[in-house]
Amino acid sequence: MEIVKVTTKGQVTLPARVRKPFGISDQSYLVADEVGGFVVLRQGEAELDEITARLERAARQKGVTPEGPGPRPRPGRRPAGRP
């Protein structure tokens, strides 16, 4: 067990002894949860992948592509259903 200090910004440094076995690097994301009075950190890449997949599906359904949004109405024309 090691004691870590919380900075004024709420940051902590995880000791290398804790990071290395889990492959946690400066590019890793962790999810912080409160569980039974404890602060629990777990790797968050899976959650980020799921969120990304949901956003990509929603964008495709709305016609948004990596190149930009779907077709735009011509100038001077209002979209259907708008006054």
N, C-alpha and C positions, 0 to 999 in steps of 0.2 A: 504494500500500500504506500502511496505517495500523497503528500499534501500539495495541492496546487492553489495558487492565489487567483482571485478574480480581480480583473482590472476595473478601472472606473467605467470602461465601456462594456463591461459584462463579459469580457473575453477570458478564456483560460488557455493555458498551454498544456497539451497532453504530453506526458513524458514519452520519449522514444520507445521505452520498454513497453508501453501500452499501444502506441501507434503501429509499430513495425509488424507485429504478428497479424494485424488486421489489414495491412496495406493502406493505412490512412496516410494521405499526403496533403500537401498544401492545396491540392485541387479537389480534395474529397469534400463531400457534403455529409453532415451528420444530422440526425433528427433528435431533438431533445424532448423528452417526455418526463412527466412527473408520475411516478408509479409507487403507490404506498408510502409516500413521504420521502422517496429517493429521486434524485435526478438521474435519468438513464439516457445515455447517448447510444444511438445505433446508426449504422451506415444508412445513408439516405438515397443512394443512386437508384435503387429500385423504385422508390416513390417518385423521384424526378422523372424516370423513364415513363412511368404510368401517366403522370400529369402531362408530359410532352405528347404522348400518344393520344390522350383525350383532346388536347388542344388542336393537334393536327387533324383529327377526325372532324371536330367541330368546324375548323377552317375549311376543310374540303366540302363539307355539307353546305357551307355558305358561299362556296365558289372562290375562296381565297387560296391563292397558290404562292409558292415561294417568290414568284415573279411579281406578285401584287394582288390586289383585289380583282374580282371578276369584272365583267364589262360594266362600264359606267353609262348612265343616261347621257344622251346628247345634250349639249347646252341648249337652254330654252325649253326643255321638255321636263315635265315633272314625272317622277316615278308613279306607276299605277297605284291608286288607292290613297294618294296624298293630295290635299287641296292646293 
